[in-house]
């Protein structure tokens, strides 16, 4: 004989289903696998919170250091050099997409809003990415004046951060997703729109609207002095006399710097960065050269994924 369910039983069953559903639901924008959006997803809208930077001693100092470091790296070509100042070490590691291999780059970058830089002349730019001859570099910039996303203008003289975006609650809600361990990542894309004028656009992916939003657009001559691109971990660091290592070595002890799903656009098609087109800046870096002996440099993919962590 088929039993009839009482209203109370029906209600309890419905509640159980609701609780199970809520319990199984992922956190907002949580993507355990495949955090990277399609580079061909819709491109619409603008990153409205991004703005031209105001002048502040900290950001102006960061801009000067950034420019001087890029000039140093241009002179150094593919090799490392001592720091730009006697007490400041400048070093980097990642991949350098070769000239002639691409007219666009995209990647999914880690971001840690809890990381705080204390020293006024120390900066961590990680990850940071630029395409070959692109008019901009998009930087995850950590300094003691705050954590920001920069669109650095390489086609103006003088160059500098043309757009800045605070890594705040609004940024995290719109432009990041979470991966294993609860880490936040955001996705960035740079593409050449017009070869004749060397016109470029940079985008951030909005996980709420599932679309790439314009961050910064510029055209002209790339003044970086380098004909290759990059996606890398980069520091300007000084030694903390209390520890004998870089200040950031302690401050970023729990921070994971990661760039994944690095892809290059060539002939209108996107493909993963590879050893053939995106060599490592060096195969086995020494953490001591970065003022952090315990730093590990992980080639997590065949040149399309790297991780730096302690």
C-alpha positions, -999 to 999 in steps of 0.1 A, spaced: 0 0 0 14 34 -10 17 57 20 7 93 17 33 118 29 21 142 56 25 180 51 52 179 78 71 152 60 69 170 27 82 202 44 111 184 61 120 167 28 120 201 10 141 216 37 166 188 35 170 193 -2 175 230 3 201 225 29 219 199 8 218 223 -22 232 252 -3 258 231 13 270 218 -20 269 252 -38 304 266 -45 315 299 -31 309 329 -53 330 327 -85 347 296 -73 364 276 -100 384 246 -88 396 237 -122 400 259 -153 399 293 -137 410 309 -169 382 323 -191 382 318 -228 403 346 -245 375 347 -271 348 355 -245 328 387 -252 347 419 -250 323 446 -236 322 472 -210 349 492 -192 367 488 -159 350 518 -144 369 518 -111 402 522 -129 415 558 -130 444 579 -138 467 579 -108 471 610 -86 506 620 -75 518 606 -42 554 603 -30 550 565 -28 536 560 -63 559 585 -78 589 567 -62 575 534 -75 572 548 -111 608 561 -110 621 528 -98 600 509 -123 613 530 -152 649 528 -141 646 490 -137 631 486 -172 660 506 -187 685 485 -167 668 453 -180 669 466 -215 706 471 -213 710 437 -196 691 420 -224 686 384 -212 709 385 -182 706 398 -147 725 428 -133 730 442 -98 703 463 -83 696 498 -96 709 512 -63 736 500 -40 711 489 -14 683 477 -37 682 444 -56 662 441 -88 656 406 -101 629 387 -121 619 353 -133 593 339 -157 589 335 -194 599 359 -222 577 353 -253 600 357 -283 598 385 -310 576 377 -339 556 349 -321 525 369 -310 503 399 -312 485 392 -280 490 376 -246 466 364 -219 471 348 -184 455 342 -151 474 358 -123 473 353 -85 465 383 -62 469 385 -24 452 415 -8 467 405 26 503 410 14 517 442 28 550 458 18 566 478 46 598 494 32 591 526 12 615 518 -16 606 481 -20 582 469 -46 569 435 -57 555 434 -92 542 399 -95 528 387 -117 534 413 -144 529 408 -181 536 426 -214 533 415 -250 560 421 -276 560 458 -285 527 464 -267 519 498 -255 511 487 -220 522 463 -192 496 451 -167 511 448 -133 501 434 -100 518 461 -79 525 457 -42 540 487 -24 538 503 10 513 528 -5 488 500 -12 481 471 -35 470 480 -70 466 467 -106 485 490 -130 482 496 -167 517 510 -174 519 531 -205 550 522 -226 540 544 -256 541 578 -239 571 598 -230 575 598 -201 557 566 -194 540 557 -161 509 541 -147 481 553 -170 454 535 -151 454 522 -115 428 500 -98 428 493 -61 429 456 -51 398 461 -28 365 444 -21 350 457 -53 379 444 -74 378 410 -57 340 406 -62 341 415 -99 375 405 -113 386 375 -93 377 339 -88 390 314 -62 410 283 -68 423 255 -46 432 266 -12 410 297 -14 435 317 -34 423 346 -56 432 350 -92 423 374 -119 427 372 -157 443 397 -180 446 401 -217 466 424 -240 459 424 -278 470 444 -308 441 461 -325 459 479 -353 493 469 -366 497 501 -386 495 524 -356 507 498 -331 474 501 -313 468 479 -282 441 473 -257 443 456 -223 414 439 -206 404 424 -173 379 396 -171 347 403 -151 336 370 -136 302 385 -128 293 394 -164 315 368 -180 331 394 -203 364 411 -209 363 447 -198 386 474 -213 413 486 -188 435 508 -210 440 515 -248 470 531 -264 489 533 -297 523 545 -307 559 534 -304 569 510 -276 596 528 -256 606 499 -234 636 492 -255 628 455 -256 614 435 -285 602 405 -265 573 401 -241 572 388 -206 551 372 -179 571 371 -147 577 376 -110 598 407 -103 612 423 -71 629 455 -60 640 446 -26 664 456 2 678 436 32 661 437 65 690 439 90 670 420 116 667 389 93 695 392 68 670 386 40 647 409 20 618 425 38 594 408 14 608 374 22 591 376 56 561 397 46 552 374 16 560 341 35 524 329 30 519 345 -4 519 324 -36 528 342 -68 514 323 -97 507 328 -134 488 301 -152 471 296 -186 496 318 -203 485 320 -240 498 338 -270 478 350 -300 493 344 -334 474 346 -367 442 352 -349 445 320 -329 453 315 -292 476 287 -280 495 279 -248 529 294 -244 556 268 -251 593 263 -249 596 271 -286 581 306 -282 584 315 -245 617 305 -230 623 307 -192 644 337 -182 667 312 -165 662 275 -157 671 273 -120 672 306 -102 688 309 -68 666 323 -41 696 340 -25 699 362 -56 663 374 -47 673 380 -11 651 351 -1 670 317 0 639 297 7 621 309 -24 611 282 -48 607 287 -85 584 261 -100 580 254 -137 544 243 -132 537 239 -169 555 237 -202 562 274 -201 525 283 -197 524 281 -159 548 292 -132 547 295 -94 570 313 -69 565 305 -33 583 297 -1 
